[in-house]
Amino acid sequence: MDRVAVVTGADRGLGYELCKGLLVEGWHVFAGQYMPDWPQLAELAKEFAGKLFVVSMDMASTGSVKSAVQAVANEADHVDLLISNAGIVADEGEFGAGLDYDKMGRIYEVNALGSIRLVEAFLPLTIGGLKRLCFVSSEAGSVAMAHRDEMFGYCMSKTALNMAVKIMFNHLRPEGYTFRLYHPGWLRSFMHGDKSTVGDMEPEESAAAAISFFTGDREDEDRLVLIDNLGREWPF
């Protein structure tokens, strides 16, 4: 296989649209599935038979991610593009009235540790490919631009993700790896379970910008930057 991508959180929303967009551009795509009862990926697999491979993947489980690596390795001898997109949000409660620390811990486990877990597990497959590592972050993780007075778990998880990416950048950039850190904008997505009716854009609009950013080259690959869907750089 040439041009192989792995996309986590691919069941719906941005992850699904990333898969679809890459398939249209001729990539072979391994889609990380967390919700097997959700029908969209199965339908897309029929449309792109032999190009889209659905693999079970729970970003909070090291065993699940390692099993996904084996499933990919059974079909492909390398991965060019590794996209860590999976993320969750939950009702964390109200500060001063009682926060749900278990829920916040789960958010951190998926959103922050999940990306480290993913990269570490897939490293052997990335060595023979493009060595491009991509991460969907958020302006919610920017300390410099913080404006919220709630959502501790989600915001902190994205800040931790940014730091994790920076540490991985320091470790892997000398080995030829390139990195993309992306803020997708305010999407009408499924982050809260149901399709949101508020937001600035549909997931497919942000996915188009993301694919261009993820697959294209930069003049300064030695500088890690957080870029949004409009191409603007954010402090983080």
C-alpha positions in Angstrom: 0.0 0.0 0.0 1.2 3.5 -0.7 -0.1 6.5 1.3 -1.5 4.9 4.4 -3.3 6.9 7.1 -4.7 6.0 10.5 -7.4 8.2 12.0 -8.8 7.8 15.5 -12.2 8.7 16.6 -13.5 8.0 13.1 -17.1 7.0 13.9 -18.6 10.4 13.2 -17.9 14.1 13.1 -14.5 15.4 12.2 -12.8 12.0 12.3 -15.3 10.5 9.8 -14.9 13.5 7.5 -11.1 13.2 7.7 -11.4 9.6 6.6 -13.7 10.4 3.8 -11.6 13.3 2.5 -8.4 11.2 2.6 -10.2 8.4 0.7 -11.3 10.8 -2.0 -7.7 11.9 -2.4 -6.6 8.2 -2.9 -5.3 7.3 0.5 -5.7 3.9 2.2 -7.3 4.7 5.5 -7.5 2.7 8.8 -10.4 4.1 10.7 -10.4 3.8 14.5 -13.9 2.8 15.6 -15.2 3.2 19.2 -18.9 2.8 18.5 -19.5 -0.3 16.4 -23.3 0.3 16.4 -22.9 3.7 14.6 -23.5 3.0 10.9 -21.5 5.6 9.0 -18.2 3.8 8.8 -19.7 0.6 7.6 -21.4 2.5 4.8 -18.2 4.3 3.9 -16.3 1.0 3.8 -18.7 -0.4 1.2 -18.2 2.7 -0.9 -14.4 2.5 -0.7 -13.9 -1.2 -0.6 -10.3 -2.2 -0.4 -9.4 1.4 0.6 -11.0 1.8 4.0 -10.3 -0.6 6.9 -12.3 -0.3 10.1 -10.4 -1.2 13.3 -11.7 -1.3 16.8 -9.8 1.3 19.0 -10.4 2.6 22.5 -7.9 5.4 23.2 -8.2 4.9 26.9 -7.0 1.2 26.7 -3.4 0.3 25.9 -4.5 -3.2 25.0 -7.1 -1.9 22.6 -4.6 0.4 20.9 -2.0 -2.4 20.6 -4.6 -4.7 19.1 -5.4 -2.0 16.5 -1.7 -1.8 15.6 -1.7 -5.5 14.9 -4.8 -5.2 12.8 -3.2 -2.5 10.7 0.1 -4.5 10.5 -1.9 -7.4 9.1 -2.8 -5.3 6.0 0.0 -2.7 5.7 3.8 -2.6 6.3 3.9 1.0 7.2 1.8 4.1 8.2 2.5 7.5 6.7 0.0 9.6 8.4 -1.1 9.0 12.1 -4.0 11.3 13.1 -4.9 11.5 16.8 -8.4 12.9 16.6 -10.4 11.0 19.2 -11.6 13.2 22.1 -14.4 13.3 24.6 -16.2 15.9 26.7 -18.6 15.3 29.6 -20.7 17.1 32.2 -18.1 17.7 34.9 -20.4 19.2 37.4 -20.1 22.7 38.8 -17.1 24.2 40.6 -18.1 24.9 44.2 -21.1 22.7 44.0 -19.3 19.4 43.3 -17.1 18.4 40.4 -17.1 14.9 39.0 -13.5 13.9 39.3 -14.0 10.5 37.8 -15.4 12.0 34.6 -12.6 14.5 34.5 -10.1 11.7 34.8 -11.8 9.8 31.9 -11.5 12.9 29.7 -7.8 13.2 30.5 -7.2 9.5 29.9 -8.7 9.8 26.4 -7.8 13.3 25.3 -4.2 13.5 26.7 -2.8 10.1 27.5 -4.6 8.6 24.5 -2.3 10.4 22.1 0.9 9.3 23.8 -0.5 5.8 23.9 -1.3 5.9 20.2 2.1 7.2 19.0 4.1 4.9 21.2 2.2 1.8 20.0 2.3 2.8 16.3 6.0 3.9 16.2 7.3 0.7 14.7 4.9 1.0 11.7 5.7 4.7 11.2 9.4 4.2 10.7 9.1 3.1 7.1 6.6 5.8 6.1 6.3 9.6 5.9 6.7 10.0 9.6 3.9 12.6 9.9 2.2 12.8 13.3 -1.0 14.9 13.6 -3.0 15.9 16.6 -6.4 17.5 16.9 -6.2 19.9 19.8 -8.3 23.0 20.7 -8.1 26.7 21.6 -9.5 25.4 24.9 -6.1 24.1 25.7 -4.4 27.5 25.2 -3.3 28.9 28.6 -2.6 32.3 27.0 -6.0 32.6 25.5 -8.1 31.0 28.3 -11.4 32.6 28.8 -13.7 29.9 30.3 -14.7 29.6 33.9 -15.7 26.0 33.7 -14.8 22.7 31.8 -11.8 22.0 33.9 -11.3 18.5 32.7 -11.7 19.2 29.0 -9.5 22.3 28.9 -6.8 20.8 31.1 -6.8 17.7 28.9 -6.1 19.8 25.8 -3.4 21.7 27.5 -1.8 18.4 28.6 -2.2 17.2 25.0 -0.3 20.2 23.7 2.5 19.6 26.2 2.6 15.9 25.3 3.0 16.8 21.6 5.8 19.2 22.4 7.7 16.5 24.3 7.2 14.0 21.5 8.3 16.7 19.1 11.5 17.2 21.1 12.1 13.4 21.1 11.1 12.5 17.6 11.9 15.5 15.4 15.6 14.6 15.3 14.6 11.2 13.9 12.9 12.9 10.9 9.3 13.0 12.2 7.1 16.0 11.4 4.2 17.2 13.5 0.9 18.9 12.9 -1.1 20.4 15.8 -4.6 21.5 14.7 -7.4 23.6 16.2 -10.5 22.6 14.2 -12.7 25.6 15.1 -16.1 25.5 16.6 -17.8 22.6 14.9 -21.4 21.5 14.8 -20.3 18.0 15.9 -21.2 15.1 18.2 -19.0 16.0 21.2 -21.9 16.0 23.6 -23.5 12.9 22.1 -26.1 14.4 19.8 -25.4 16.5 16.7 -24.9 20.0 17.8 -26.9 22.8 16.2 -24.6 25.5 17.2 -21.1 26.3 15.9 -19.4 28.1 13.1 -19.1 25.2 10.6 -19.8 21.6 9.7 -17.1 19.0 10.4 -16.5 18.5 6.7 -15.5 22.1 6.3 -12.8 21.8 9.0 -11.7 18.4 7.7 -10.9 19.9 4.3 -8.6 22.5 6.0 -7.1 19.8 8.2 -6.2 17.5 5.4 -4.4 20.2 3.6 -2.5 21.1 6.8 -1.8 17.4 7.7 -0.6 16.3 4.3 1.3 19.4 3.1 4.8 20.5 3.9 5.9 23.5 6.0 8.9 25.7 5.4 9.9 25.5 9.1 9.3 21.9 10.3 11.6 22.5 13.3 9.0 24.8 14.9 5.9 23.3 16.5 2.8 25.5 15.9 -0.9 25.3 16.7 -2.8 26.2 13.5 -6.6 26.6 13.2 -8.9 25.9 10.3 -8.3 29.3 8.8 -4.5 28.9 8.9 -4.0 31.2 11.9 -1.4 30.4 14.5 -2.5 30.2 18.1 -0.4 30.5 21.3 -0.5 27.4 23.4 
